[in-house]
Amino acid sequence: MFTPERPYRCSPSVALRPEPFGALAYHFGTRRLCFLKSPELVTVVRSLADHPDVHAALVAAGLEAARHAAYLGALAGLAEGGVIEPRPAEPAADRLEEAA
């Protein structure tokens, strides 16, 4: 289940190929191909790993708040298809080093 309050990333099993309309996403595990139909969506997907949650990635991409619901719907579909996935929890040692 897609939970935008959690941290996500583009699946390591997915390759994104830039296209004028956005990108093609190919999942090597499922052999499925899907379309990311806007360059802004590609920006969000590529930057998910850099943000604490999906909402922060949308804000960082410069998307207006009124457009967030549409992008959350698109991201939910990408999560269902395995293009994006929840990020694994960081090891406790890494978090302690960052806090120091």
C-alpha positions as semicolon CSV with decimal commas, in nm:
position;residue;x (nm);y (nm);z (nm)
1;M;0,000;0,000;0,000
2;F;0,135;0,342;-0,101
3;T;0,190;0,569;0,198
4;P;0,323;0,913;0,096
5;E;0,429;0,990;0,453
6;R;0,703;0,724;0,417
7;P;1,035;0,750;0,236
8;Y;1,042;0,594;-0,114
9;R;1,291;0,540;-0,393
10;C;1,293;0,435;-0,755
11;S;1,331;0,056;-0,751
12;P;1,686;-0,062;-0,828
13;S;1,521;-0,307;-1,073
14;V;1,388;-0,018;-1,283
15;A;1,558;0,173;-1,562
16;L;1,424;0,514;-1,664
17;R;1,479;0,622;-2,023
18;P;1,423;0,994;-2,084
19;E;1,169;1,082;-2,353
20;P;1,026;1,418;-2,468
21;F;0,699;1,345;-2,283
22;G;0,871;1,229;-1,961
23;A;1,024;0,881;-1,949
24;L;0,979;0,512;-2,011
25;A;1,024;0,293;-1,704
26;Y;1,126;-0,068;-1,757
27;H;1,116;-0,313;-1,466
28;F;1,372;-0,588;-1,523
29;G;1,204;-0,824;-1,276
30;T;0,850;-0,810;-1,409
31;R;0,952;-0,708;-1,764
32;R;0,680;-0,442;-1,753
33;L;0,710;-0,112;-1,932
34;C;0,522;0,198;-1,821
35;F;0,512;0,563;-1,917
36;L;0,588;0,855;-1,690
37;K;0,385;1,115;-1,874
38;S;0,548;1,436;-1,755
39;P;0,901;1,559;-1,694
40;E;0,791;1,677;-1,348
41;L;0,688;1,323;-1,253
42;V;1,029;1,197;-1,368
43;T;1,196;1,461;-1,149
44;V;0,993;1,348;-0,848
45;V;1,065;0,977;-0,907
46;R;1,437;1,037;-0,948
47;S;1,455;1,251;-0,634
48;L;1,245;1,036;-0,399
49;A;1,553;0,886;-0,232
50;D;1,678;1,236;-0,143
51;H;1,375;1,329;0,067
52;P;1,227;1,212;0,398
53;D;0,888;1,138;0,239
54;V;0,692;1,172;-0,084
55;H;0,535;1,504;0,017
56;A;0,880;1,660;0,058
57;A;0,981;1,535;-0,288
58;L;0,674;1,701;-0,442
59;V;0,753;2,032;-0,270
60;A;1,121;2,013;-0,371
61;A;1,018;1,954;-0,733
62;G;0,837;2,289;-0,722
63;L;0,490;2,145;-0,780
64;E;0,199;2,362;-0,672
65;A;0,002;2,219;-0,379
66;A;-0,310;2,203;-0,598
67;R;-0,132;1,948;-0,821
68;H;-0,010;1,721;-0,541
69;A;-0,321;1,499;-0,539
70;A;-0,277;1,414;-0,908
71;Y;0,090;1,332;-0,858
72;L;0,015;1,123;-0,549
73;G;-0,229;0,923;-0,762
74;A;0,036;0,870;-1,030
75;L;0,294;0,770;-0,769
76;A;0,050;0,525;-0,611
77;G;0,016;0,358;-0,952
78;L;0,394;0,347;-0,989
79;A;0,422;0,189;-0,644
80;E;0,163;-0,073;-0,735
81;G;0,363;-0,155;-1,049
82;G;0,692;-0,179;-0,856
83;V;0,852;0,123;-1,023
84;I;0,892;0,293;-0,686
85;E;0,922;0,120;-0,351
86;P;0,949;0,210;0,016
87;R;1,306;0,287;0,113
88;P;1,461;0,047;0,359
89;A;1,517;0,187;0,707
90;E;1,859;0,337;0,765
91;P;2,082;0,141;1,005
92;A;2,087;0,296;1,352
93;A;2,464;0,358;1,330
94;D;2,418;0,577;1,022
95;R;2,154;0,786;1,197
96;L;2,378;0,834;1,501
97;E;2,671;0,950;1,285
98;E;2,450;1,204;1,108
99;A;2,324;1,341;1,440
100;A;2,675;1,391;1,576
